[in-house]
Amino acid sequence: MSSLRIKICGIRDPRTGYAAALAGADAIGMVLAPSRRQVTPEQAREICQALPPMVTRVGVFVNTPAEEVRQIAHFCGLDIVQLHGQESPDYCRNLGLRCIKALPARDRHTLEQARLYPVSAILVDAFVKGQTGGTGCTFNWHLLDDLDLKLPLILAGGLTPDNVGRAVALVRPFAVDVSSGVEVNGQKDIHLITAFIKRAREVCTYAAGY
């Protein structure tokens, strides 16, 4: 718990990415798939180049051909790719890049499929039919009770400065991932980002007994 990592996703410009990193974000996510938060590879590269060292650069993809993912990751300087589609375990295995596989919290059986994926971490997001993330919806966190994935768990789905403390205390994830929960009128808000990071770290530190 004391090493909780925080990812701010859906960053669309270098200035906001840099400000989020200075506020304490460990990772910055850029959406390279159809979305209202989508950026071009050129924009993602600019964001990656603007970030301070030691901040993880994450590219989000949805059912993108593997060779295209590899090319974009190399061009942008991504550290890891986050896969939000129906990518198979074999797709992840053969990609040749560090991966985070996102799974919807549809039910316990769906989450147990995470064990099949040869990836660096599993991200669990709310299940919303027809959407692949960034919905602003939460899910029943008790679905994760005693779920031994043998992999780091990243919690996403409707997190905000108001509920992230409760989420961290209950789920005790490796990391939390937020996008819409730190936006105002569809734009990232640095005050909300700062509040989110502060609250998550406060609960993490308290739980660790420091």
C-alpha positions in Angstrom: 0.0 0.0 0.0 2.8 2.4 0.8 3.9 2.2 -2.9 0.5 2.9 -4.4 1.0 4.3 -8.0 -1.3 6.8 -9.6 -2.0 7.2 -13.3 -3.8 10.1 -14.8 -5.2 9.0 -18.2 -6.6 10.8 -21.2 -4.0 13.6 -21.2 -4.2 15.6 -24.4 -1.5 18.2 -24.2 2.1 18.5 -22.9 1.3 21.3 -20.4 -1.3 19.3 -18.6 0.8 16.1 -18.6 3.7 18.0 -17.1 1.5 19.6 -14.5 0.0 16.3 -13.5 3.5 14.7 -13.2 4.6 17.6 -10.9 1.5 17.1 -8.8 2.7 13.6 -8.1 1.3 11.3 -10.9 3.5 8.3 -11.4 2.1 7.6 -14.9 0.5 9.6 -17.7 -1.8 7.9 -20.1 -2.6 9.0 -23.7 -5.5 7.5 -25.6 -4.5 6.4 -29.1 -7.9 4.9 -30.0 -11.2 6.4 -31.0 -12.4 8.5 -28.1 -13.2 12.1 -27.3 -9.8 12.1 -25.6 -7.9 10.6 -28.5 -4.6 12.1 -29.5 -2.5 11.5 -32.6 0.8 9.8 -32.4 2.5 13.1 -33.0 0.6 14.7 -30.1 1.4 11.7 -27.8 5.1 12.0 -28.7 5.0 15.7 -27.7 3.5 14.8 -24.4 6.0 12.0 -23.7 8.9 14.3 -24.5 7.6 17.0 -22.1 7.3 14.6 -19.1 9.9 14.6 -16.4 12.2 11.5 -16.0 10.9 8.6 -13.9 7.3 9.2 -15.0 5.8 6.2 -16.9 4.4 7.0 -20.4 1.4 4.8 -21.2 -0.4 4.5 -24.6 -4.0 3.2 -24.6 -5.1 1.1 -27.6 -8.2 -0.7 -28.5 -8.1 -3.7 -30.9 -5.2 -2.1 -32.9 -3.1 -4.3 -35.2 0.0 -5.4 -33.3 2.5 -3.9 -35.8 0.8 -0.6 -35.6 1.0 -0.6 -31.8 4.7 -1.4 -32.0 5.3 1.4 -34.5 3.4 4.0 -32.5 5.0 2.9 -29.2 8.5 3.3 -30.7 7.7 6.6 -32.3 6.2 8.1 -29.2 8.6 6.7 -26.7 6.0 4.8 -24.7 7.1 2.7 -21.7 4.1 0.5 -21.7 0.9 -0.1 -23.7 -2.6 -0.5 -22.2 -5.0 -2.7 -24.1 -8.7 -2.0 -23.7 -10.2 -4.2 -26.5 -10.6 -7.9 -27.1 -6.9 -8.6 -27.3 -6.1 -12.2 -26.7 -3.4 -13.7 -24.4 -1.6 -14.7 -27.6 -1.8 -11.1 -28.9 -0.2 -9.8 -25.7 2.4 -12.6 -25.7 3.5 -11.9 -29.2 3.4 -8.1 -29.1 6.9 -7.7 -27.7 6.0 -4.8 -25.5 5.2 -4.4 -21.8 1.4 -4.5 -21.5 -1.4 -3.7 -19.2 -4.5 -5.6 -20.1 -7.8 -3.9 -19.2 -10.8 -6.2 -18.3 -14.4 -5.1 -17.6 -15.8 -5.9 -14.2 -18.7 -7.7 -15.8 -18.7 -10.6 -13.3 -16.3 -12.8 -11.3 -15.7 -15.2 -14.2 -14.6 -12.4 -16.5 -12.1 -11.2 -13.9 -10.7 -14.6 -13.3 -9.7 -14.8 -17.0 -7.0 -12.3 -16.1 -4.8 -15.2 -15.1 -4.5 -16.2 -18.7 -2.7 -13.0 -19.8 1.1 -12.8 -19.9 1.2 -9.1 -19.0 2.8 -6.7 -16.5 -0.5 -5.8 -14.8 -4.3 -6.1 -15.0 -6.5 -3.0 -15.0 -10.1 -3.6 -13.9 -12.6 -1.1 -15.2 -16.4 -0.7 -15.0 -18.4 -2.7 -17.5 -20.6 -0.4 -19.7 -22.0 -2.1 -22.8 -20.5 -0.7 -26.0 -17.8 1.3 -24.3 -14.2 0.5 -23.5 -13.3 2.9 -20.7 -13.4 6.5 -19.5 -17.1 6.2 -18.7 -17.0 7.7 -15.3 -18.9 4.7 -13.9 -17.9 2.8 -10.8 -18.6 -0.9 -10.2 -19.0 -3.2 -7.2 -15.5 -3.3 -5.8 -16.4 -6.4 -3.7 -16.1 -8.3 -7.0 -12.4 -8.1 -6.4 -12.5 -9.6 -2.9 -10.0 -12.4 -2.5 -9.3 -12.3 -6.3 -5.7 -13.7 -6.5 -4.6 -12.7 -9.9 -0.9 -13.2 -9.4 -0.4 -9.9 -11.1 -0.5 -6.2 -10.0 -4.0 -4.9 -10.0 -4.8 -1.4 -11.3 -8.2 -0.1 -10.2 -10.2 2.2 -12.6 -13.8 3.1 -13.2 -15.4 6.2 -11.9 -12.8 7.2 -9.4 -12.8 10.7 -8.1 -11.2 12.7 -5.3 -14.3 12.0 -3.2 -14.2 8.2 -3.5 -10.6 7.2 -4.2 -9.8 7.0 -0.5 -12.6 4.5 0.1 -11.5 2.5 -3.0 -7.9 2.3 -2.0 -8.8 1.3 1.6 -11.1 -1.5 0.4 -9.4 -2.9 -2.7 -5.7 -2.1 -1.7 -4.7 -2.0 -5.4 -1.2 -1.7 -6.8 -2.3 1.4 -8.7 -5.3 3.6 -9.4 -6.2 5.1 -12.8 -8.4 8.1 -13.3 -9.6 10.1 -16.3 -13.1 11.6 -16.2 -13.0 11.9 -12.4 -10.5 14.8 -12.7 -12.2 16.7 -15.5 -14.5 19.7 -15.6 -16.6 20.1 -18.7 -14.5 17.4 -20.4 -11.2 19.1 -19.7 -8.5 17.9 -17.2 -8.5 20.1 -14.1 -5.2 20.4 -12.2 -6.9 21.2 -8.9 -8.9 18.0 -9.1 -5.8 16.0 -10.2 -3.9 17.4 -7.2 -6.8 16.6 -4.8 -7.1 13.1 -6.2 -3.4 12.4 -5.8 -3.4 13.9 -2.3 -6.4 11.8 -1.1 -5.1 8.6 -2.5 -1.7 9.0 -0.9 -3.2 10.0 2.4 -5.2 6.8 2.7 -2.3 4.7 1.4 0.1 6.2 4.0 -2.5 5.8 6.8 -3.1 2.1 5.9 0.6 1.4 5.8 0.9 2.6 9.4 3.2 5.5 8.8 
